[in-house]
């Protein structure tokens, strides 16, 4: 028995995935490195029961102290149940949000945001503990299925981490990125002094977290109209066209797109949306978020003055991401779609730098992009990191 434990420990420490390790065991042991005695909170919906149960068993077998709880499926506009928010507020070591759609909003924190000593505001207890206090690590899996877990969770995380690290280096000193694609995307995205974030599958330290399946890098563009530090160029000079031709997140769910959605972007905000029925569906979701933002302030559920900010940011370009998981494919489920090779994605709404709060964060996939980094230092040559969908690093 001792020999088996020594072998298991050697394999775990070396980063080698055991052939008989289940996807849930990989997540618990390798991705989160859950330790004996740690408190693990798993929040699920009935539809995600099988994945949640597997994670519970894997955590328990690792000597952790797991708790599994359920709530009804939540949409982009729904609140999490008070019991779920209270459980997160107990500050577990690790929190898994295994949702079929969304975790749900935190109405108390929306009305009175959590504040950190450095002045950051957080409108959800989950984000506050993860990104603010950095006392918790986390995994969130909106739309996870058993098939997706089985196909895309047992990947080479060392290789993924190496890709993410290389891209992080290339993005240092970037002023903006130019993205084009065959369907018509042609846009400049300002990112000066913005950090590149990595969903690299290493959620082993407090304050780290991401998706399962993992496998992307992503960045929050500068919010429109704000002058970038050490720059004489305003965001208003940036803009262009984004044509979503892969899949799209709508407030009521994800879909593979039958007809491309064309968005005209000015000052990093969506000004016009054209296309077919799916374009109308996206516009309807954005308009609902705009209207709800004003109404929530009237009801005292957002601080005074925040309704207009939330309304404006319902059209903000909140993210540019690049898919890096070789096992992922476009299925109409954004959790996996945004990780797929040969794609990038943009999100409309809230960003990841906590300076563009919104009721929505709607991801859309662009196929076969070409992505070129332009640097603040004019002496540095441009670097094309993706060419016609092919990673160049």
C-alpha beads as a LAMMPS data file, in Angstrom:
LAMMPS data file: protein, C-alpha beads

393 atoms
392 bonds

1 atom types
1 bond types

-500.0 500.0 xlo xhi
-500.0 500.0 ylo yhi
-500.0 500.0 zlo zhi

Masses

1 110.0

Atoms # bond

1 1 1 0.000 0.000 0.000
2 1 1 2.830 2.380 0.891
3 1 1 4.515 1.667 -2.467
4 1 1 1.294 2.569 -4.331
5 1 1 1.004 5.837 -2.390
6 1 1 4.634 6.696 -3.188
7 1 1 4.053 6.040 -6.890
8 1 1 0.852 8.123 -6.874
9 1 1 2.660 10.994 -5.177
10 1 1 5.549 10.786 -7.665
11 1 1 3.165 10.896 -10.620
12 1 1 1.212 13.778 -9.091
13 1 1 4.325 15.828 -8.329
14 1 1 5.789 15.259 -11.782
15 1 1 2.657 16.555 -13.526
16 1 1 2.090 13.253 -15.330
17 1 1 -1.574 12.352 -15.719
18 1 1 -2.220 8.812 -14.571
19 1 1 -3.998 6.725 -17.181
20 1 1 -6.604 5.628 -14.639
21 1 1 -7.201 9.129 -13.249
22 1 1 -10.725 10.379 -13.883
23 1 1 -11.328 13.940 -15.116
24 1 1 -12.670 14.863 -11.659
25 1 1 -9.551 13.458 -10.013
26 1 1 -7.389 15.451 -12.420
27 1 1 -9.224 18.643 -11.462
28 1 1 -9.019 17.960 -7.731
29 1 1 -5.461 16.612 -7.616
30 1 1 -3.642 18.430 -10.412
31 1 1 -5.581 21.605 -11.223
32 1 1 -6.607 22.658 -7.707
33 1 1 -4.134 20.503 -5.749
34 1 1 -6.693 20.032 -2.997
35 1 1 -5.054 19.053 0.289
36 1 1 -6.205 16.934 3.182
37 1 1 -8.489 18.823 5.534
38 1 1 -9.305 21.664 3.126
39 1 1 -12.914 22.839 2.961
40 1 1 -14.329 22.416 -0.545
41 1 1 -17.699 23.943 -1.478
42 1 1 -19.440 22.587 -4.605
43 1 1 -22.499 24.479 -5.867
44 1 1 -24.514 22.745 -8.573
45 1 1 -27.864 22.550 -10.349
46 1 1 -29.775 19.283 -10.839
47 1 1 -28.643 19.239 -14.487
48 1 1 -24.973 19.189 -13.447
49 1 1 -25.413 16.550 -10.755
50 1 1 -23.132 13.893 -12.288
51 1 1 -20.123 16.216 -12.655
52 1 1 -20.718 17.647 -9.169
53 1 1 -20.981 14.197 -7.597
54 1 1 -17.732 13.112 -9.264
55 1 1 -15.932 16.188 -7.906
56 1 1 -17.381 15.551 -4.444
57 1 1 -16.106 11.958 -4.455
58 1 1 -12.679 12.973 -5.772
59 1 1 -12.362 15.688 -3.106
60 1 1 -13.423 13.298 -0.358
61 1 1 -10.968 10.655 -1.571
62 1 1 -8.200 13.279 -1.378
63 1 1 -8.913 13.800 2.311
64 1 1 -10.717 17.128 1.867
65 1 1 -13.962 18.143 3.574
66 1 1 -16.429 18.674 0.716
67 1 1 -19.912 20.173 0.904
68 1 1 -22.298 19.814 -2.042
69 1 1 -25.370 22.017 -2.406
70 1 1 -27.923 22.653 -5.156
71 1 1 -29.926 25.615 -6.363
72 1 1 -32.274 26.053 -9.354
73 1 1 -30.680 27.062 -12.632
74 1 1 -29.831 30.770 -12.698
75 1 1 -29.808 33.113 -15.714
76 1 1 -27.721 36.250 -16.346
77 1 1 -30.321 38.347 -14.536
78 1 1 -31.162 36.023 -11.600
79 1 1 -29.797 36.185 -8.063
80 1 1 -28.120 33.219 -6.394
81 1 1 -30.125 31.833 -3.493
82 1 1 -29.368 33.336 -0.049
83 1 1 -28.178 29.921 1.131
84 1 1 -25.609 29.688 -1.679
85 1 1 -24.312 33.193 -1.010
86 1 1 -24.062 32.428 2.712
87 1 1 -22.101 29.251 1.978
88 1 1 -19.631 31.164 -0.201
89 1 1 -19.406 33.790 2.538
90 1 1 -18.102 31.084 4.882
91 1 1 -14.870 31.436 2.856
92 1 1 -14.083 27.851 1.805
93 1 1 -10.568 27.005 0.692
94 1 1 -11.888 25.989 -2.719
95 1 1 -15.231 26.833 -4.339
96 1 1 -16.635 25.038 -7.395
97 1 1 -19.524 26.674 -9.249
98 1 1 -20.785 23.752 -11.330
99 1 1 -23.687 25.542 -12.998
100 1 1 -25.752 24.724 -16.046
101 1 1 -25.896 28.454 -16.815
102 1 1 -24.866 31.012 -14.170
103 1 1 -24.023 31.064 -10.460
104 1 1 -26.398 33.984 -9.919
105 1 1 -25.875 37.542 -8.771
106 1 1 -25.274 38.817 -5.234
107 1 1 -27.994 41.451 -4.598
108 1 1 -26.564 42.695 -1.277
109 1 1 -23.125 43.260 -2.796
110 1 1 -24.665 44.883 -5.889
111 1 1 -26.375 47.428 -3.622
112 1 1 -23.344 47.834 -1.338
113 1 1 -20.178 46.553 -3.044
114 1 1 -17.327 44.984 -1.102
115 1 1 -14.262 47.237 -0.983
116 1 1 -10.590 46.346 -0.733
117 1 1 -7.898 48.512 0.834
118 1 1 -6.599 49.470 -2.603
119 1 1 -10.026 50.805 -3.602
120 1 1 -11.352 47.955 -5.728
121 1 1 -15.097 47.279 -5.648
122 1 1 -16.698 43.849 -5.949
123 1 1 -20.380 43.223 -6.531
124 1 1 -20.270 39.516 -5.626
125 1 1 -18.928 37.698 -2.557
126 1 1 -17.402 35.054 -4.872
127 1 1 -15.291 37.651 -6.716
128 1 1 -14.403 39.470 -3.512
129 1 1 -12.961 36.366 -1.840
130 1 1 -11.220 35.200 -5.016
131 1 1 -9.865 38.431 -6.520
132 1 1 -10.162 40.910 -3.660
133 1 1 -9.104 39.158 -0.467
134 1 1 -7.437 36.336 -2.422
135 1 1 -8.380 33.962 0.364
136 1 1 -10.129 31.405 -1.859
137 1 1 -9.366 29.550 -5.062
138 1 1 -12.131 28.616 -7.422
139 1 1 -13.416 26.829 -10.500
140 1 1 -16.512 27.872 -12.436
141 1 1 -18.051 25.800 -15.223
142 1 1 -21.142 27.475 -16.737
143 1 1 -22.752 24.918 -19.053
144 1 1 -20.530 21.965 -18.169
145 1 1 -21.568 18.540 -19.518
146 1 1 -20.252 15.073 -18.795
147 1 1 -19.031 14.724 -22.398
148 1 1 -17.164 18.034 -22.207
149 1 1 -15.590 17.097 -18.881
150 1 1 -14.458 13.744 -20.238
151 1 1 -13.009 15.159 -23.472
152 1 1 -11.428 18.453 -22.458
153 1 1 -10.371 18.218 -18.794
154 1 1 -7.632 15.560 -19.051
155 1 1 -5.180 17.615 -21.113
156 1 1 -1.463 18.357 -20.838
157 1 1 -1.510 21.227 -18.343
158 1 1 2.238 21.751 -18.533
159 1 1 1.971 22.414 -22.257
160 1 1 -1.004 24.718 -21.683
161 1 1 0.879 26.650 -19.000
162 1 1 3.861 27.060 -21.340
163 1 1 1.636 28.539 -24.069
164 1 1 0.040 30.937 -21.606
165 1 1 3.425 32.018 -20.236
166 1 1 4.779 32.694 -23.730
167 1 1 1.771 34.826 -24.644
168 1 1 2.027 36.710 -21.349
169 1 1 5.555 37.739 -22.292
170 1 1 4.522 38.805 -25.776
171 1 1 1.683 40.967 -24.455
172 1 1 3.988 42.956 -22.150
173 1 1 4.338 46.503 -23.450
174 1 1 1.463 46.074 -25.917
175 1 1 -0.487 49.161 -26.927
176 1 1 -3.253 47.503 -28.893
177 1 1 -4.044 44.391 -30.885
178 1 1 -5.358 44.284 -34.431
179 1 1 -7.789 41.437 -35.094
180 1 1 -9.036 40.416 -38.527
181 1 1 -10.927 37.329 -39.708
182 1 1 -12.377 35.947 -42.970
183 1 1 -16.006 36.691 -42.000
184 1 1 -15.263 40.421 -41.811
185 1 1 -13.839 41.180 -38.369
186 1 1 -11.403 44.100 -38.540
187 1 1 -10.845 45.930 -35.276
188 1 1 -8.176 47.539 -33.120
189 1 1 -8.484 46.798 -29.393
190 1 1 -6.644 49.136 -26.953
191 1 1 -4.938 47.221 -24.130
192 1 1 -2.115 49.482 -22.939
193 1 1 -1.129 48.673 -19.322
194 1 1 -3.786 45.971 -19.109
195 1 1 -2.649 42.586 -17.718
196 1 1 -3.075 39.436 -19.781
197 1 1 -4.910 36.833 -17.697
198 1 1 -4.466 33.086 -18.118
199 1 1 -6.895 30.242 -17.663
200 1 1 -3.954 27.836 -17.569
201 1 1 -5.351 25.139 -15.316
202 1 1 -3.203 26.026 -12.284
203 1 1 -5.639 26.989 -9.541
204 1 1 -3.482 25.798 -6.670
205 1 1 -2.834 29.103 -4.873
206 1 1 -5.291 31.334 -3.012
207 1 1 -6.575 33.995 -5.363
208 1 1 -6.345 31.792 -8.460
209 1 1 -9.208 30.303 -10.400
210 1 1 -10.740 29.726 -13.802
211 1 1 -12.776 27.446 -15.988
212 1 1 -12.835 23.738 -16.461
213 1 1 -12.262 23.016 -19.262
214 1 1 -9.317 25.397 -18.984
215 1 1 -7.377 26.782 -21.914
216 1 1 -7.387 30.443 -22.858
217 1 1 -5.680 33.772 -22.332
218 1 1 -7.831 36.875 -22.101
219 1 1 -7.541 40.591 -21.538
220 1 1 -9.895 43.476 -20.718
221 1 1 -9.699 46.257 -23.325
222 1 1 -9.449 49.820 -22.054
223 1 1 -12.885 51.183 -21.257
224 1 1 -14.040 53.659 -23.910
225 1 1 -13.124 57.304 -23.475
226 1 1 -10.399 56.717 -20.870
227 1 1 -6.933 57.929 -21.732
228 1 1 -4.359 55.193 -21.419
229 1 1 -1.513 55.835 -18.986
230 1 1 1.624 57.207 -20.674
231 1 1 -0.267 57.535 -23.934
232 1 1 -1.507 60.449 -25.986
233 1 1 -3.990 58.292 -27.846
234 1 1 -7.586 58.107 -26.668
235 1 1 -9.741 55.007 -26.904
236 1 1 -12.140 56.962 -29.096
237 1 1 -9.632 56.564 -31.931
238 1 1 -10.015 52.789 -31.722
239 1 1 -12.880 50.861 -33.228
240 1 1 -13.886 48.705 -36.131
241 1 1 -16.030 45.688 -36.896
242 1 1 -16.510 42.411 -35.042
243 1 1 -18.322 39.633 -36.902
244 1 1 -19.288 36.740 -34.658
245 1 1 -19.474 33.612 -36.835
246 1 1 -18.918 30.753 -34.388
247 1 1 -21.227 30.790 -31.401
248 1 1 -22.728 33.349 -29.027
249 1 1 -23.825 33.629 -25.435
250 1 1 -27.257 35.190 -25.014
251 1 1 -28.897 35.962 -21.643
252 1 1 -31.095 32.876 -22.144
253 1 1 -28.322 30.503 -23.246
254 1 1 -25.612 29.689 -25.812
255 1 1 -26.071 28.859 -29.490
256 1 1 -24.037 28.025 -32.581
257 1 1 -24.692 30.881 -34.994
258 1 1 -26.562 30.114 -38.188
259 1 1 -26.141 33.698 -39.417
260 1 1 -23.132 35.880 -38.512
261 1 1 -23.708 38.835 -36.201
262 1 1 -22.005 42.080 -37.237
263 1 1 -21.196 44.608 -34.505
264 1 1 -19.904 48.076 -35.283
265 1 1 -17.605 49.277 -32.492
266 1 1 -16.789 52.896 -31.608
267 1 1 -14.743 53.975 -28.575
268 1 1 -14.787 50.335 -27.445
269 1 1 -18.602 50.272 -27.305
270 1 1 -21.102 48.460 -29.525
271 1 1 -22.901 51.086 -31.613
272 1 1 -24.780 48.938 -34.109
273 1 1 -25.775 45.276 -34.423
274 1 1 -26.878 43.791 -37.757
275 1 1 -27.612 40.340 -39.097
276 1 1 -30.505 37.931 -38.849
277 1 1 -32.688 36.683 -36.015
278 1 1 -29.661 35.978 -33.815
279 1 1 -28.546 39.605 -34.127
280 1 1 -32.017 40.652 -32.940
281 1 1 -31.686 38.199 -30.048
282 1 1 -28.363 39.745 -29.007
283 1 1 -29.728 43.282 -29.259
284 1 1 -32.750 42.271 -27.185
285 1 1 -30.462 40.927 -24.432
286 1 1 -28.318 44.063 -24.403
287 1 1 -31.383 46.324 -24.356
288 1 1 -32.862 44.365 -21.467
289 1 1 -29.619 44.780 -19.516
290 1 1 -29.656 48.525 -20.209
291 1 1 -33.242 48.925 -19.026
292 1 1 -32.807 46.726 -15.965
293 1 1 -29.762 48.711 -14.887
294 1 1 -31.790 51.909 -14.578
295 1 1 -34.660 50.094 -12.882
296 1 1 -32.401 48.448 -10.306
297 1 1 -31.054 51.831 -9.238
298 1 1 -34.614 53.149 -8.880
299 1 1 -35.388 50.157 -6.644
300 1 1 -32.302 50.813 -4.499
301 1 1 -30.622 47.611 -5.683
302 1 1 -27.727 49.536 -7.231
303 1 1 -25.969 52.501 -5.585
304 1 1 -27.015 55.953 -6.723
305 1 1 -25.424 56.836 -10.043
306 1 1 -24.480 53.233 -10.861
307 1 1 -27.561 52.533 -12.972
308 1 1 -26.255 54.721 -15.779
309 1 1 -22.775 53.178 -15.531
310 1 1 -24.217 49.649 -15.731
311 1 1 -26.426 50.753 -18.628
312 1 1 -23.499 52.155 -20.589
313 1 1 -21.328 49.110 -19.985
314 1 1 -23.974 46.777 -21.398
315 1 1 -22.357 47.736 -24.737
316 1 1 -18.734 47.679 -23.556
317 1 1 -16.222 45.346 -25.185
318 1 1 -15.190 43.639 -21.960
319 1 1 -12.864 40.906 -23.182
320 1 1 -10.657 39.620 -25.946
321 1 1 -9.738 35.956 -25.478
322 1 1 -7.740 33.358 -27.417
323 1 1 -8.567 29.639 -27.318
324 1 1 -5.704 27.305 -26.342
325 1 1 -7.254 23.914 -25.493
326 1 1 -6.516 21.390 -28.286
327 1 1 -9.281 19.059 -27.092
328 1 1 -11.991 21.746 -27.223
329 1 1 -14.287 22.300 -30.192
330 1 1 -17.217 24.524 -31.102
331 1 1 -20.362 22.810 -29.855
332 1 1 -22.689 25.694 -29.065
333 1 1 -21.608 25.664 -25.422
334 1 1 -19.491 28.750 -24.711
335 1 1 -17.639 27.171 -21.797
336 1 1 -15.916 24.929 -24.356
337 1 1 -16.235 27.031 -27.507
338 1 1 -14.089 29.894 -26.206
339 1 1 -11.241 27.448 -25.460
340 1 1 -11.119 25.953 -28.962
341 1 1 -8.007 26.229 -31.123
342 1 1 -8.339 28.410 -34.256
343 1 1 -10.672 30.876 -32.516
344 1 1 -10.751 34.069 -30.537
345 1 1 -13.689 35.575 -28.698
346 1 1 -14.948 38.954 -27.606
347 1 1 -17.340 39.645 -24.741
348 1 1 -19.934 42.395 -24.582
349 1 1 -20.532 43.801 -21.089
350 1 1 -18.615 43.411 -17.844
351 1 1 -14.832 43.100 -17.922
352 1 1 -12.218 41.448 -15.701
353 1 1 -10.462 44.559 -14.420
354 1 1 -13.384 45.687 -12.242
355 1 1 -13.785 49.048 -13.966
356 1 1 -16.738 48.227 -16.238
357 1 1 -19.549 46.708 -14.144
358 1 1 -22.550 45.417 -16.080
359 1 1 -25.426 42.990 -15.699
360 1 1 -24.154 40.939 -18.642
361 1 1 -21.009 39.347 -20.050
362 1 1 -21.921 37.869 -23.431
363 1 1 -19.149 35.991 -25.252
364 1 1 -19.047 35.552 -29.004
365 1 1 -16.638 33.390 -31.020
366 1 1 -14.752 34.502 -34.137
367 1 1 -13.342 31.745 -36.354
368 1 1 -9.881 31.667 -37.967
369 1 1 -8.657 35.063 -36.705
370 1 1 -5.368 36.803 -37.364
371 1 1 -4.169 38.634 -34.239
372 1 1 -1.252 41.067 -34.309
373 1 1 0.216 42.849 -31.271
374 1 1 1.277 46.488 -31.673
375 1 1 3.665 47.883 -29.054
376 1 1 3.934 51.207 -27.231
377 1 1 7.656 51.210 -27.980
378 1 1 7.823 52.181 -31.645
379 1 1 11.162 50.407 -31.986
380 1 1 9.556 47.012 -31.325
381 1 1 8.309 45.088 -34.309
382 1 1 4.693 43.971 -34.502
383 1 1 4.135 40.326 -33.568
384 1 1 1.460 38.167 -35.167
385 1 1 0.532 35.574 -32.552
386 1 1 -2.308 33.920 -34.493
387 1 1 -2.363 33.744 -38.296
388 1 1 -5.566 32.535 -39.990
389 1 1 -6.410 30.649 -36.814
390 1 1 -2.997 29.009 -36.419
391 1 1 -1.061 29.787 -33.236
392 1 1 2.376 31.172 -34.107
393 1 1 4.188 30.567 -30.802

Bonds

1 1 1 2
2 1 2 3
3 1 3 4
4 1 4 5
5 1 5 6
6 1 6 7
7 1 7 8
8 1 8 9
9 1 9 10
10 1 10 11
11 1 11 12
12 1 12 13
13 1 13 14
14 1 14 15
15 1 15 16
16 1 16 17
17 1 17 18
18 1 18 19
19 1 19 20
20 1 20 21
21 1 21 22
22 1 22 23
23 1 23 24
24 1 24 25
25 1 25 26
26 1 26 27
27 1 27 28
28 1 28 29
29 1 29 30
30 1 30 31
31 1 31 32
32 1 32 33
33 1 33 34
34 1 34 35
35 1 35 36
36 1 36 37
37 1 37 38
38 1 38 39
39 1 39 40
40 1 40 41
41 1 41 42
42 1 42 43
43 1 43 44
44 1 44 45
45 1 45 46
46 1 46 47
47 1 47 48
48 1 48 49
49 1 49 50
50 1 50 51
51 1 51 52
52 1 52 53
53 1 53 54
54 1 54 55
55 1 55 56
56 1 56 57
57 1 57 58
58 1 58 59
59 1 59 60
60 1 60 61
61 1 61 62
62 1 62 63
63 1 63 64
64 1 64 65
65 1 65 66
66 1 66 67
67 1 67 68
68 1 68 69
69 1 69 70
70 1 70 71
71 1 71 72
72 1 72 73
73 1 73 74
74 1 74 75
75 1 75 76
76 1 76 77
77 1 77 78
78 1 78 79
79 1 79 80
80 1 80 81
81 1 81 82
82 1 82 83
83 1 83 84
84 1 84 85
85 1 85 86
86 1 86 87
87 1 87 88
88 1 88 89
89 1 89 90
90 1 90 91
91 1 91 92
92 1 92 93
93 1 93 94
94 1 94 95
95 1 95 96
96 1 96 97
97 1 97 98
98 1 98 99
99 1 99 100
100 1 100 101
101 1 101 102
102 1 102 103
103 1 103 104
104 1 104 105
105 1 105 106
106 1 106 107
107 1 107 108
108 1 108 109
109 1 109 110
110 1 110 111
111 1 111 112
112 1 112 113
113 1 113 114
114 1 114 115
115 1 115 116
116 1 116 117
117 1 117 118
118 1 118 119
119 1 119 120
120 1 120 121
121 1 121 122
122 1 122 123
123 1 123 124
124 1 124 125
125 1 125 126
126 1 126 127
127 1 127 128
128 1 128 129
129 1 129 130
130 1 130 131
131 1 131 132
132 1 132 133
133 1 133 134
134 1 134 135
135 1 135 136
136 1 136 137
137 1 137 138
138 1 138 139
139 1 139 140
140 1 140 141
141 1 141 142
142 1 142 143
143 1 143 144
144 1 144 145
145 1 145 146
146 1 146 147
147 1 147 148
148 1 148 149
149 1 149 150
150 1 150 151
151 1 151 152
152 1 152 153
153 1 153 154
154 1 154 155
155 1 155 156
156 1 156 157
157 1 157 158
158 1 158 159
159 1 159 160
160 1 160 161
161 1 161 162
162 1 162 163
163 1 163 164
164 1 164 165
165 1 165 166
166 1 166 167
167 1 167 168
168 1 168 169
169 1 169 170
170 1 170 171
171 1 171 172
172 1 172 173
173 1 173 174
174 1 174 175
175 1 175 176
176 1 176 177
177 1 177 178
178 1 178 179
179 1 179 180
180 1 180 181
181 1 181 182
182 1 182 183
183 1 183 184
184 1 184 185
185 1 185 186
186 1 186 187
187 1 187 188
188 1 188 189
189 1 189 190
190 1 190 191
191 1 191 192
192 1 192 193
193 1 193 194
194 1 194 195
195 1 195 196
196 1 196 197
197 1 197 198
198 1 198 199
199 1 199 200
200 1 200 201
201 1 201 202
202 1 202 203
203 1 203 204
204 1 204 205
205 1 205 206
206 1 206 207
207 1 207 208
208 1 208 209
209 1 209 210
210 1 210 211
211 1 211 212
212 1 212 213
213 1 213 214
214 1 214 215
215 1 215 216
216 1 216 217
217 1 217 218
218 1 218 219
219 1 219 220
220 1 220 221
221 1 221 222
222 1 222 223
223 1 223 224
224 1 224 225
225 1 225 226
226 1 226 227
227 1 227 228
228 1 228 229
229 1 229 230
230 1 230 231
231 1 231 232
232 1 232 233
233 1 233 234
234 1 234 235
235 1 235 236
236 1 236 237
237 1 237 238
238 1 238 239
239 1 239 240
240 1 240 241
241 1 241 242
242 1 242 243
243 1 243 244
244 1 244 245
245 1 245 246
246 1 246 247
247 1 247 248
248 1 248 249
249 1 249 250
250 1 250 251
251 1 251 252
252 1 252 253
253 1 253 254
254 1 254 255
255 1 255 256
256 1 256 257
257 1 257 258
258 1 258 259
259 1 259 260
260 1 260 261
261 1 261 262
262 1 262 263
263 1 263 264
264 1 264 265
265 1 265 266
266 1 266 267
267 1 267 268
268 1 268 269
269 1 269 270
270 1 270 271
271 1 271 272
272 1 272 273
273 1 273 274
274 1 274 275
275 1 275 276
276 1 276 277
277 1 277 278
278 1 278 279
279 1 279 280
280 1 280 281
281 1 281 282
282 1 282 283
283 1 283 284
284 1 284 285
285 1 285 286
286 1 286 287
287 1 287 288
288 1 288 289
289 1 289 290
290 1 290 291
291 1 291 292
292 1 292 293
293 1 293 294
294 1 294 295
295 1 295 296
296 1 296 297
297 1 297 298
298 1 298 299
299 1 299 300
300 1 300 301
301 1 301 302
302 1 302 303
303 1 303 304
304 1 304 305
305 1 305 306
306 1 306 307
307 1 307 308
308 1 308 309
309 1 309 310
310 1 310 311
311 1 311 312
312 1 312 313
313 1 313 314
314 1 314 315
315 1 315 316
316 1 316 317
317 1 317 318
318 1 318 319
319 1 319 320
320 1 320 321
321 1 321 322
322 1 322 323
323 1 323 324
324 1 324 325
325 1 325 326
326 1 326 327
327 1 327 328
328 1 328 329
329 1 329 330
330 1 330 331
331 1 331 332
332 1 332 333
333 1 333 334
334 1 334 335
335 1 335 336
336 1 336 337
337 1 337 338
338 1 338 339
339 1 339 340
340 1 340 341
341 1 341 342
342 1 342 343
343 1 343 344
344 1 344 345
345 1 345 346
346 1 346 347
347 1 347 348
348 1 348 349
349 1 349 350
350 1 350 351
351 1 351 352
352 1 352 353
353 1 353 354
354 1 354 355
355 1 355 356
356 1 356 357
357 1 357 358
358 1 358 359
359 1 359 360
360 1 360 361
361 1 361 362
362 1 362 363
363 1 363 364
364 1 364 365
365 1 365 366
366 1 366 367
367 1 367 368
368 1 368 369
369 1 369 370
370 1 370 371
371 1 371 372
372 1 372 373
373 1 373 374
374 1 374 375
375 1 375 376
376 1 376 377
377 1 377 378
378 1 378 379
379 1 379 380
380 1 380 381
381 1 381 382
382 1 382 383
383 1 383 384
384 1 384 385
385 1 385 386
386 1 386 387
387 1 387 388
388 1 388 389
389 1 389 390
390 1 390 391
391 1 391 392
392 1 392 393
